[in-house]
Amino acid sequence: MKKMKNNRAGFTLVEIMIVVAIIGLLAAIAIPNFVRARTTAQLNACINNLRQVDGAIQQWALEQKKNTTDAVAEADVTPYLKNSVVCPSGGLLFADSYAVTTVAAQPTCLKNGVGIGTGLHKLPP
């Protein structure tokens, strides 16, 4: 008499649950790091934009022979910027991203890092 072999290849429920648990653990570790990296990248991009705006203000002031107390408007600065400059943390236009006041004052970000664990978007002294 011959025995019938009943070998079924596959994974048990316990093995599948262990794999799912490991994937969940890796995701729990990785996702906050991705969010933090994105936030840091947005902060650095915003600070670089502020440097560009400040450079544009200084160039405009030199060409127009303005004093440090003279007021600056967005329309004065935008011709000196290569591209449209907006805050990567959620700005849509220059006007809702950055504020410019006088030649001597540094431009400021109006968004200031909206989100989780963000710092202020400002130029270093």
C-alpha positions, 0 to 999 in steps of 0.5 A, a space after each residue: 500500500 502506498 502512502 499519499 504525500 500531503 506536502 503543501 508548501 506555504 507559510 503558516 499564520 505565525 510566520 506571516 504575523 512575524 513578518 508583518 510585525 517586523 515591517 510595522 516596526 521598521 515603518 514606525 522607526 523610518 517614518 518619523 525620520 523621513 518627516 524630520 528630514 523633509 522638515 529640515 530640508 524645507 528649513 534650509 531651502 527657506 533660509 537660502 531663499 531669505 539669503 537670495 531676497 536679502 541679496 536682491 534688496 542690497 543690490 536694488 539699494 545700491 543701484 537705486 542709491 537708497 539709504 538703509 532706512 528706505 522702505 522696500 517693496 516686493 515689486 522693487 525686489 522681484 526683478 533682482 530674483 531669478 525665479 519666483 521665491 516662496 517658502 517651501 513650508 506652504 507659501 504660494 506667493 512671495 507676498 504670503 511667504 516673505 516680508 520685506 520692510 527696509 534696506 537694513 532689516 533682514 527679510 522675514 519668513 511669514 510661515 515660520 516653519 508650520 508643522 511638526 518639530 520646526 524651527 523658525 525660518 530666519 537668517 542667522 545673524 
